[in-house]
Amino acid sequence: MTASIIALLLVIAIAVVGTVWRLASRRQSLPCPVWLRWLVELDNPFTKTNRAAFIVETLALSPGMTVLDAGCGPGRLTVPLAHGVGRSGCVVALDIQPGMLARAKTKTEAAGHTNVEFVAATLGEGKLPANRFDRVLLVTVLGEIPNQAAALAELSGALKPGGVLAIVELVFDPHFQSRSTVTRLAISTGLAERAFFGHSLAYVIHFEKPNDA
């Protein structure tokens, strides 16, 4: 079997799995199941704005920062975030699925990072400390959250004044959220749009917490 045929079969398999997941998610917000973690561990080859390196670059991290990887999944972003904040910084990897957290922890330890905390929690339940994080990252997670308003209010409260919430959305994700929906929810919590990367179907958008908050 040639490499081109293998690649084609892989693309078809991903498309089929993605379609099934999308159809199942129409009835309720379903997070990516642990057995499908390989699907979200890979950078999407078709869009720059969903690649881990690009997302982390937009955050302008510096040593000593504290970052929340909300809905971290298998840790695709957790490892580069831990590298970006250095040994003096801290990354909190949060997810509702223990299996995803276990995978993220394995990858983090394999990379030699000891500056990551792992938290099993649901966004919107008020478990995050106030004014702790310099950056909060929400990558293709918002659509999986039943109470989006409560979740964004909690994330806004968890940011330090001047901190940034980065939301990443991709049309290939079964829970894709439009820019207008994301912006409306974020602004309702008192955040202000600071930067936008990409286009309407694949984007990274930054919201800043006012310094006087």
C-alpha positions, 0 to 999 in steps of 0.5 A: 500500500502506497503512502498516498493511499494510506494518507487518503484512507486516514483523511477519509477516516478522520472525515467519517469520525468527525461527521459521526461526532458532529451528528451526535453533538446536535442533540447535546454538547458532547466533549471529545471522547477520550478514545478520540483524543488523537483527533484533537492532538493533531494540528489541523493542516488546513488552517494556521490559526488552530496550530499550537505554535501559532496560538501560543505565539499570539499570547506573548507569554513571558517567564513567571506568568500563570496560564489556564488551559481551560478544556485542555484535552490531551494537552496539545497546548499544555506542553508549549504553554508550560515551556512558554511560562518557564520554570518560574511560571505555572500552567493550570490544565483543566478538563472534565474528563480524567482520561484527558487529564491523564494523557496531558499529564503523561505528555507534560512529564515526558517533556520534562515540565514540572510547572503544570497543575491538573484540575478536574472541573466543569467551567461555570461552577465557580471553582476557579480562584479570582484574579489569578491568571495572566492568560486564559486559553479556550480552544474549541471548547466553548460550544461543549459547555452547557452554560456558556454565559456562566463559564465565561463569567467565571473565566473573566473573574479568574483573569487578573486585571489586564489579563487576556482570554484567548478563544479559538474556534474552527469550523471543522469542530462540531461545536463551532461558535461564530465570532458574533456569538463569542464576542457577545458572550465575552463583552457581556462579562466586561471583557473588551476585544483586543485582537483578532487573527484569522477569518470567520471560519477559523480564528483566534480572538483575544479579550482583555480584562480592564485594568480597573476591573 
